[in-house]
Protein backbone atom coordinates (compact mmCIF):
# COMPACT_ATOMS: atom_id res chain seq x y z
CA UNK A 1 0.00 0.00 0.00
CA UNK A 2 1.41 3.33 -1.03
CA UNK A 3 1.85 5.96 1.68
CA UNK A 4 -0.42 9.06 1.30
CA UNK A 5 1.05 11.97 -0.44
CA UNK A 6 0.64 15.60 0.75
CA UNK A 7 -1.71 16.32 -2.16
CA UNK A 8 -4.05 13.42 -1.33
CA UNK A 9 -4.17 14.46 2.34
CA UNK A 10 -5.17 18.06 1.38
CA UNK A 11 -8.01 16.78 -0.82
CA UNK A 12 -9.32 14.57 2.01
CA UNK A 13 -9.33 17.50 4.44
CA UNK A 14 -11.20 19.71 1.98
CA UNK A 15 -13.86 17.03 1.42
CA UNK A 16 -14.47 16.54 5.16
CA UNK A 17 -14.56 20.25 6.10
CA UNK A 18 -18.30 20.90 5.18
CA UNK A 19 -19.45 17.95 7.28
CA UNK A 20 -17.56 19.29 10.27
CA UNK A 21 -19.10 22.71 9.91
CA UNK A 22 -22.65 21.31 9.68
CA UNK A 23 -22.10 19.09 12.72
CA UNK A 24 -20.74 22.01 14.75
CA UNK A 25 -23.74 24.39 14.11
CA UNK A 26 -26.55 21.86 14.45
CA UNK A 27 -25.62 20.14 17.71
CA UNK A 28 -28.72 20.82 19.97
CA UNK A 29 -27.15 20.80 23.41
CA UNK A 30 -23.40 21.00 23.05
CA UNK A 31 -21.55 23.32 25.42
CA UNK A 32 -17.93 24.44 25.67
CA UNK A 33 -15.83 25.30 28.67
CA UNK A 34 -12.75 27.44 28.83
CA UNK A 35 -10.20 27.72 31.50
CA UNK A 36 -8.24 30.91 31.74
CA UNK A 37 -4.97 30.83 33.46
CA UNK A 38 -5.75 27.50 35.20
CA UNK A 39 -8.75 29.06 37.04
CA UNK A 40 -12.23 27.68 37.42
CA UNK A 41 -14.34 27.02 34.38
CA UNK A 42 -16.68 29.78 33.26
CA UNK A 43 -20.43 29.34 32.64
CA UNK A 44 -21.22 27.49 29.44
CA UNK A 45 -22.16 29.57 26.40
CA UNK A 46 -25.25 28.20 24.63
CA UNK A 47 -25.23 27.72 20.91
CA UNK A 48 -28.50 28.98 19.49
CA UNK A 49 -30.14 28.55 16.11
CA UNK A 50 -30.22 31.46 13.69
CA UNK A 51 -33.31 33.75 13.74
CA UNK A 52 -36.09 32.52 11.49
CA UNK A 53 -36.56 34.36 8.20
CA UNK A 54 -40.08 35.74 7.60
CA UNK A 55 -41.17 36.31 4.01
CA UNK A 56 -43.79 39.11 3.86
CA UNK A 57 -46.93 38.56 1.82
CA UNK A 58 -47.30 40.44 -1.47
CA UNK A 59 -49.51 43.17 0.18
CA UNK A 60 -49.80 44.40 3.74
CA UNK A 61 -51.60 47.37 5.29
CA UNK A 62 -48.26 49.06 5.85
CA UNK A 63 -47.23 49.28 2.25
CA UNK A 64 -46.53 52.70 0.82
CA UNK A 65 -47.17 51.56 -2.75
CA UNK A 66 -50.59 53.06 -3.47
CA UNK A 67 -50.83 51.22 -6.75
CA UNK A 68 -50.91 47.97 -4.75
CA UNK A 69 -53.75 49.34 -2.62
CA UNK A 70 -55.81 50.29 -5.66
CA UNK A 71 -55.20 46.97 -7.37
CA UNK A 72 -55.95 44.85 -4.31
CA UNK A 73 -59.07 46.55 -2.84
CA UNK A 74 -62.39 45.40 -4.34
CA UNK A 75 -63.91 47.79 -6.90
CA UNK A 76 -67.13 49.46 -5.65
CA UNK A 77 -70.28 48.97 -7.70
CA UNK A 78 -71.23 52.35 -9.18
CA UNK A 79 -74.90 52.75 -10.08
CA UNK A 80 -75.97 54.30 -13.34
CA UNK A 81 -76.70 57.95 -12.35
CA UNK A 82 -79.38 58.29 -15.04
CA UNK A 83 -81.15 55.17 -13.81
CA UNK A 84 -80.85 56.36 -10.20
CA UNK A 85 -82.46 59.70 -11.07
CA UNK A 86 -85.23 57.95 -12.97
CA UNK A 87 -85.90 55.66 -10.02
CA UNK A 88 -86.01 58.62 -7.60
CA UNK A 89 -88.40 60.50 -9.90
CA UNK A 90 -90.65 57.46 -10.15
CA UNK A 91 -90.72 57.11 -6.36
CA UNK A 92 -91.62 60.81 -5.96
CA UNK A 93 -94.35 60.51 -8.59
CA UNK A 94 -95.82 57.49 -6.80
CA UNK A 95 -95.79 59.36 -3.49
CA UNK A 96 -97.47 62.39 -5.08
CA UNK A 97 -100.06 60.17 -6.73
CA UNK A 98 -101.02 58.65 -3.40
CA UNK A 99 -101.55 62.15 -1.99
CA UNK A 100 -103.58 63.23 -5.03
CA UNK A 101 -105.73 60.10 -4.87
CA UNK A 102 -106.64 60.84 -1.26
CA UNK A 103 -107.46 64.47 -2.05
CA UNK A 104 -109.65 63.53 -5.01
CA UNK A 105 -112.00 61.65 -2.68
CA UNK A 106 -112.86 64.54 -0.36
CA UNK A 107 -116.36 65.94 -0.16
CA UNK A 108 -116.93 68.18 -3.20
CA UNK A 109 -119.11 70.56 -1.19
CA UNK A 110 -117.51 72.96 1.24
CA UNK A 111 -118.81 73.38 4.76
CA UNK A 112 -121.30 76.18 5.45
CA UNK A 113 -118.64 78.52 6.84
CA UNK A 114 -116.50 78.99 3.76
CA UNK A 115 -112.77 79.60 3.89
CA UNK A 116 -110.27 80.95 1.41
CA UNK A 117 -107.12 78.91 0.83
CA UNK A 118 -104.16 81.19 0.07
CA UNK A 119 -101.48 79.03 -1.58
CA UNK A 120 -98.02 80.58 -1.95
CA UNK A 121 -95.66 79.04 -4.48
CA UNK A 122 -92.48 80.31 -2.85
CA UNK A 123 -88.75 79.85 -3.38
CA UNK A 124 -86.35 81.07 -0.71
CA UNK A 125 -88.54 83.56 1.17
CA UNK A 126 -91.75 85.60 1.25
CA UNK A 127 -90.39 89.13 0.88
CA UNK A 128 -93.80 90.78 1.34
CA UNK A 129 -94.84 88.72 4.37
CA UNK A 130 -95.17 91.85 6.62
CA UNK A 131 -97.76 93.32 4.23
CA UNK A 132 -99.67 90.03 4.10
CA UNK A 133 -99.53 89.85 7.90
CA UNK A 134 -101.44 93.13 8.03
CA UNK A 135 -103.85 91.79 5.43
CA UNK A 136 -104.64 88.69 7.51
CA UNK A 137 -104.65 90.56 10.83
CA UNK A 138 -107.93 92.15 9.77
CA UNK A 139 -109.56 88.76 9.16
CA UNK A 140 -111.18 86.22 11.44
CA UNK A 141 -109.11 83.06 11.72
CA UNK A 142 -112.06 80.90 10.63
CA UNK A 143 -112.18 82.66 7.26
CA UNK A 144 -108.86 81.57 5.73
CA UNK A 145 -105.99 79.08 5.60
CA UNK A 146 -102.43 79.55 4.33
CA UNK A 147 -100.29 76.94 2.56
CA UNK A 148 -96.69 77.40 1.40
CA UNK A 149 -94.76 75.29 -1.10
CA UNK A 150 -91.10 76.22 -0.81
CA UNK A 151 -87.55 75.32 -1.74
CA UNK A 152 -85.24 73.44 0.65
CA UNK A 153 -83.49 76.67 1.68
CA UNK A 154 -86.76 78.49 2.41
CA UNK A 155 -86.64 80.65 5.51
CA UNK A 156 -89.88 79.79 7.29
CA UNK A 157 -91.38 82.50 9.50
CA UNK A 158 -91.25 81.52 13.17
CA UNK A 159 -94.32 83.51 14.18
CA UNK A 160 -97.40 85.11 12.72
CA UNK A 161 -99.83 83.93 10.07
CA UNK A 162 -97.15 82.10 8.04
CA UNK A 163 -95.65 80.07 10.90
CA UNK A 164 -95.88 76.29 10.44
CA UNK A 165 -97.76 76.60 7.15
CA UNK A 166 -95.17 75.00 4.85
CA UNK A 167 -96.26 71.72 3.25
CA UNK A 168 -93.86 68.89 2.25
CA UNK A 169 -92.33 70.29 -0.93
CA UNK A 170 -90.04 69.37 -3.80
CA UNK A 171 -87.66 71.52 -5.87
CA UNK A 172 -89.18 73.51 -8.73
CA UNK A 173 -87.60 74.91 -11.86
CA UNK A 174 -88.85 77.13 -14.62
CA UNK A 175 -89.58 75.57 -18.03
CA UNK A 176 -90.41 72.25 -16.40
CA UNK A 177 -93.61 70.55 -15.15
CA UNK A 178 -92.37 70.89 -11.55
CA UNK A 179 -94.39 74.10 -11.14
CA UNK A 180 -97.57 72.24 -12.13
CA UNK A 181 -96.74 69.46 -9.68
CA UNK A 182 -96.16 72.00 -6.89
CA UNK A 183 -99.56 73.64 -7.48
CA UNK A 184 -101.29 70.25 -7.50
CA UNK A 185 -99.49 69.38 -4.27
CA UNK A 186 -100.73 72.61 -2.68
CA UNK A 187 -104.30 71.88 -3.78
CA UNK A 188 -104.14 68.34 -2.41
CA UNK A 189 -102.94 69.48 1.01
CA UNK A 190 -105.52 72.27 1.16
CA UNK A 191 -108.35 69.87 0.24
CA UNK A 192 -107.30 67.33 2.85
CA UNK A 193 -106.52 69.87 5.54
CA UNK A 194 -109.87 71.63 5.86
CA UNK A 195 -113.28 70.73 4.44
CA UNK A 196 -114.30 74.39 4.71
CA UNK A 197 -111.83 75.54 2.04
CA UNK A 198 -114.13 76.73 -0.76
CA UNK A 199 -111.87 78.81 -3.04
CA UNK A 200 -108.17 78.21 -3.69
CA UNK A 201 -105.96 81.11 -4.81
CA UNK A 202 -102.45 80.46 -6.14
CA UNK A 203 -100.00 83.30 -5.46
CA UNK A 204 -96.32 84.04 -6.00
CA UNK A 205 -93.85 85.59 -3.52
CA UNK A 206 -93.91 88.80 -5.59
CA UNK A 207 -97.72 89.13 -5.30
CA UNK A 208 -99.33 91.78 -3.11
CA UNK A 209 -103.00 92.36 -2.21
CA UNK A 210 -104.85 95.25 -3.84
CA UNK A 211 -107.82 95.28 -1.44
CA UNK A 212 -108.70 94.47 2.15
CA UNK A 213 -109.35 90.90 3.27
CA UNK A 214 -113.10 91.50 3.66
CA UNK A 215 -113.38 92.76 0.08
CA UNK A 216 -111.31 89.84 -1.26
CA UNK A 217 -113.33 87.32 0.74
CA UNK A 218 -116.63 88.70 -0.51
CA UNK A 219 -115.64 88.62 -4.18
CA UNK A 220 -114.25 85.08 -4.10
CA UNK A 221 -116.81 83.33 -1.90
CA UNK A 222 -119.82 84.83 -3.72
CA UNK A 223 -118.58 83.75 -7.14
CA UNK A 224 -120.12 80.61 -8.58
CA UNK A 225 -117.22 80.23 -11.01
CA UNK A 226 -113.48 79.78 -10.92
CA UNK A 227 -111.22 82.54 -12.23
CA UNK A 228 -108.77 81.02 -14.72
CA UNK A 229 -107.37 82.88 -17.70
CA UNK A 230 -108.18 80.73 -20.75
CA UNK A 231 -106.86 82.10 -24.06
CA UNK A 232 -106.94 80.48 -27.50
CA UNK A 233 -105.25 81.35 -30.79
CA UNK A 234 -102.44 83.19 -29.03
CA UNK A 235 -99.24 84.05 -30.95
CA UNK A 236 -96.76 81.19 -30.63
CA UNK A 237 -99.43 78.70 -29.55
CA UNK A 238 -98.35 76.08 -32.08
CA UNK A 239 -94.71 76.21 -30.93
CA UNK A 240 -95.81 75.83 -27.32
CA UNK A 241 -98.12 72.92 -28.13
CA UNK A 242 -95.35 71.16 -30.07
CA UNK A 243 -92.63 71.94 -27.50
CA UNK A 244 -92.36 68.22 -26.58
CA UNK A 245 -92.47 67.05 -30.18
CA UNK A 246 -94.87 67.63 -33.05
CA UNK A 247 -97.19 64.78 -32.07
CA UNK A 248 -96.25 64.30 -28.41
CA UNK A 249 -99.49 65.74 -27.02
CA UNK A 250 -101.74 63.51 -29.13
CA UNK A 251 -104.28 62.08 -28.78
CA UNK A 252 -105.06 63.50 -25.33
CA UNK A 253 -104.52 67.16 -26.23
CA UNK A 254 -105.11 68.20 -29.82
CA UNK A 255 -103.92 71.61 -30.94
CA UNK A 256 -107.52 72.79 -31.07
CA UNK A 257 -107.88 72.01 -27.35
CA UNK A 258 -104.64 73.71 -26.31
CA UNK A 259 -105.03 76.88 -24.23
CA UNK A 260 -102.72 79.49 -22.69
CA UNK A 261 -103.23 81.56 -19.54
CA UNK A 262 -101.77 82.99 -16.36
CA UNK A 263 -100.20 80.52 -13.99
CA UNK A 264 -101.98 82.29 -11.08
CA UNK A 265 -105.67 81.60 -10.61
CA UNK A 266 -108.46 81.12 -8.08
CA UNK A 267 -110.49 77.91 -8.42
CA UNK A 268 -113.61 76.59 -6.75
CA UNK A 269 -113.51 73.43 -4.68
CA UNK A 270 -115.04 71.29 -7.44
CA UNK A 271 -112.33 72.37 -9.87
CA UNK A 272 -109.61 71.77 -7.28
CA UNK A 273 -110.82 68.16 -7.17
CA UNK A 274 -110.76 67.99 -10.98
CA UNK A 275 -107.12 69.10 -10.99
CA UNK A 276 -105.89 66.64 -8.34
CA UNK A 277 -107.89 63.80 -9.92
CA UNK A 278 -106.52 64.29 -13.44
CA UNK A 279 -104.09 61.73 -14.82
CA UNK A 280 -104.89 61.85 -18.52
CA UNK A 281 -103.63 65.35 -19.34
CA UNK A 282 -100.92 65.25 -16.69
CA UNK A 283 -99.37 62.28 -18.51
CA UNK A 284 -98.70 64.63 -21.43
CA UNK A 285 -97.83 67.86 -19.66
CA UNK A 286 -95.27 66.14 -17.43
CA UNK A 287 -93.18 65.21 -20.48
CA UNK A 288 -89.93 67.14 -20.87
CA UNK A 289 -89.77 69.83 -23.54
CA UNK A 290 -87.24 69.75 -26.35
CA UNK A 291 -86.43 73.44 -25.90
CA UNK A 292 -86.95 75.93 -23.08
CA UNK A 293 -87.96 79.04 -25.00
CA UNK A 294 -91.38 77.57 -25.85
CA UNK A 295 -91.87 75.54 -22.69
CA UNK A 296 -94.16 77.07 -20.05
CA UNK A 297 -96.23 74.11 -18.82
CA UNK A 298 -97.72 75.95 -15.84
CA UNK A 299 -99.30 78.47 -18.25
CA UNK A 300 -100.88 75.71 -20.35
CA UNK A 301 -101.96 72.83 -18.13
CA UNK A 302 -104.60 74.51 -15.94
CA UNK A 303 -106.39 76.53 -18.66
CA UNK A 304 -106.33 73.55 -21.05
CA UNK A 305 -107.66 71.09 -18.45
CA UNK A 306 -110.51 73.27 -17.18
CA UNK A 307 -111.39 74.41 -20.70
CA UNK A 308 -111.81 70.79 -21.72
CA UNK A 309 -113.65 69.68 -18.57
CA UNK A 310 -115.87 72.62 -17.55
CA UNK A 311 -115.47 75.79 -19.63
CA UNK A 312 -118.83 77.18 -18.48
CA UNK A 313 -117.76 76.84 -14.87
CA UNK A 314 -114.86 79.25 -15.34
CA UNK A 315 -114.66 83.00 -15.78
CA UNK A 316 -111.81 83.04 -18.33
CA UNK A 317 -109.67 85.70 -16.68
CA UNK A 318 -107.16 86.01 -13.88
CA UNK A 319 -107.65 88.27 -10.86
CA UNK A 320 -103.88 88.78 -10.50
CA UNK A 321 -102.74 91.85 -12.40
CA UNK A 322 -99.47 91.69 -14.32
CA UNK A 323 -97.87 94.07 -16.82
CA UNK A 324 -96.17 92.33 -19.74
CA UNK A 325 -95.09 95.55 -21.43
CA UNK A 326 -91.33 95.69 -21.53
CA UNK A 327 -90.97 92.11 -20.27
CA UNK A 328 -87.51 90.56 -20.29
CA UNK A 329 -86.60 86.92 -20.59
CA UNK A 330 -90.20 85.82 -20.20
CA UNK A 331 -90.60 87.82 -16.97
CA UNK A 332 -93.15 90.63 -16.61
CA UNK A 333 -92.46 94.14 -15.43
CA UNK A 334 -91.25 94.44 -11.82
CA UNK A 335 -92.37 97.46 -9.79
CA UNK A 336 -89.61 99.02 -7.70
CA UNK A 337 -89.88 101.24 -4.63
CA UNK A 338 -89.89 104.56 -6.49
CA UNK A 339 -92.95 103.48 -8.48
CA UNK A 340 -95.08 102.55 -5.46
CA UNK A 341 -97.55 105.37 -4.95
CA UNK A 342 -101.28 105.57 -4.26
CA UNK A 343 -101.81 106.34 -7.94
CA UNK A 344 -100.24 103.02 -8.94
CA UNK A 345 -102.51 101.01 -6.65
CA UNK A 346 -105.59 102.84 -7.92
CA UNK A 347 -104.52 102.30 -11.53
CA UNK A 348 -104.02 98.57 -10.96
CA UNK A 349 -107.42 98.34 -9.29
CA UNK A 350 -109.08 100.16 -12.16
CA UNK A 351 -107.58 97.97 -14.87
CA UNK A 352 -109.90 95.56 -16.62
CA UNK A 353 -108.95 91.88 -16.97
CA UNK A 354 -108.69 90.31 -20.39
CA UNK A 355 -111.32 87.64 -20.95
CA UNK A 356 -110.48 84.63 -23.08
CA UNK A 357 -113.90 84.42 -24.71
CA UNK A 358 -113.64 87.90 -26.18
CA UNK A 359 -112.72 88.39 -29.79
CA UNK A 360 -109.34 89.92 -30.53
CA UNK A 361 -108.83 91.70 -33.83
CA UNK A 362 -106.09 93.72 -35.44
CA UNK A 363 -106.67 97.43 -35.82
CA UNK A 364 -107.41 98.12 -39.51
CA UNK A 365 -105.31 101.27 -39.38
CA UNK A 366 -102.42 99.70 -37.50
CA UNK A 367 -101.76 95.96 -37.79
CA UNK A 368 -99.53 95.97 -34.70
CA UNK A 369 -102.42 97.09 -32.46
CA UNK A 370 -105.02 94.61 -31.23
CA UNK A 371 -108.57 95.51 -30.34
CA UNK A 372 -110.65 93.51 -27.87
CA UNK A 373 -114.28 93.14 -28.91
CA UNK A 374 -116.32 92.61 -25.76
CA UNK A 375 -119.17 90.16 -25.85
CA UNK A 376 -120.81 91.66 -22.82
CA UNK A 377 -119.97 94.38 -20.37
CA UNK A 378 -118.15 93.01 -17.34
CA UNK A 379 -115.38 94.09 -15.07
CA UNK A 380 -114.20 91.65 -12.42
CA UNK A 381 -111.82 93.42 -10.02
CA UNK A 382 -108.16 92.58 -9.76
CA UNK A 383 -107.55 91.34 -6.21
CA UNK A 384 -103.77 90.86 -6.41
CA UNK A 385 -100.86 92.23 -8.43
CA UNK A 386 -97.31 91.21 -9.34
CA UNK A 387 -94.38 91.62 -9.62
CA UNK A 388 -93.23 93.86 -6.79
CA UNK A 389 -89.56 93.89 -5.87
CA UNK A 390 -88.52 93.07 -2.28
CA UNK A 391 -87.20 96.62 -2.00
CA UNK A 392 -90.70 98.00 -2.54
CA UNK A 393 -91.98 96.58 0.76
CA UNK A 394 -91.43 99.70 2.89
CA UNK A 395 -93.35 101.87 0.42
CA UNK A 396 -96.19 99.35 0.32
CA UNK A 397 -96.40 99.34 4.12
CA UNK A 398 -96.51 103.14 4.16
CA UNK A 399 -99.68 103.23 2.03
CA UNK A 400 -101.23 99.97 3.23
CA UNK A 401 -103.77 101.32 5.73
CA UNK A 402 -104.81 104.45 3.83
CA UNK A 403 -104.82 103.04 0.29
CA UNK A 404 -104.47 99.27 -0.14
CA UNK A 405 -106.79 98.18 2.66
CA UNK A 406 -109.20 101.06 2.22
CA UNK A 407 -111.99 99.95 -0.13
Number of C-alpha atoms within 10 A of each C-alpha: 3 4 6 8 8 8 8 10 10 10 10 10 10 10 10 10 10 11 10 10 10 10 10 12 13 12 12 12 8 12 11 11 11 13 9 9 6 7 8 10 11 11 10 11 11 11 15 11 10 7 6 6 6 6 6 7 6 7 11 10 6 6 11 9 9 9 9 13 14 10 9 10 8 8 8 6 6 6 8 9 9 9 10 11 11 12 12 12 12 12 12 13 13 12 11 17 16 11 17 24 15 15 22 21 13 16 15 17 13 19 13 9 11 17 23 23 25 20 23 23 22 20 19 13 15 23 18 22 17 15 19 18 13 17 22 20 13 12 14 10 11 11 17 20 21 19 21 27 23 24 17 12 9 14 12 16 15 9 8 12 19 19 12 14 16 19 14 14 15 15 12 19 9 12 17 19 21 17 21 22 20 23 22 21 23 26 27 24 17 26 28 17 13 16 19 23 24 26 27 26 21 21 23 19 21 19 23 24 21 26 22 21 21 16 14 17 19 10 12 23 15 9 12 11 20 27 24 27 30 28 23 17 14 11 8 9 18 15 14 23 27 17 23 20 16 11 13 17 20 11 9 13 20 12 18 10 14 23 27 24 23 20 23 24 21 27 26 26 24 18 22 23 23 17 23 26 19 15 12 11 16 19 11 17 22 16 16 16 21 12 12 13 13 18 22 23 25 24 19 23 24 26 28 22 23 22 21 13 12 11 17 11 18 21 20 25 25 27 23 29 23 19 15 12 9 9 11 9 6 9 12 15 17 18 18 15 16 9 13 18 14 16 11 12 18 13 9 19 18 13 13 15 19 18 21 20 16 14 11 14 12 12 12 10 7 8 9 8 10 12 11 13 11 13 10 7 5 10 12 17 20 22 22 21 21 20 21 22 17 15 14 18 19 15 16 22 17 15 16 20 13 11 19 22 18 12 10
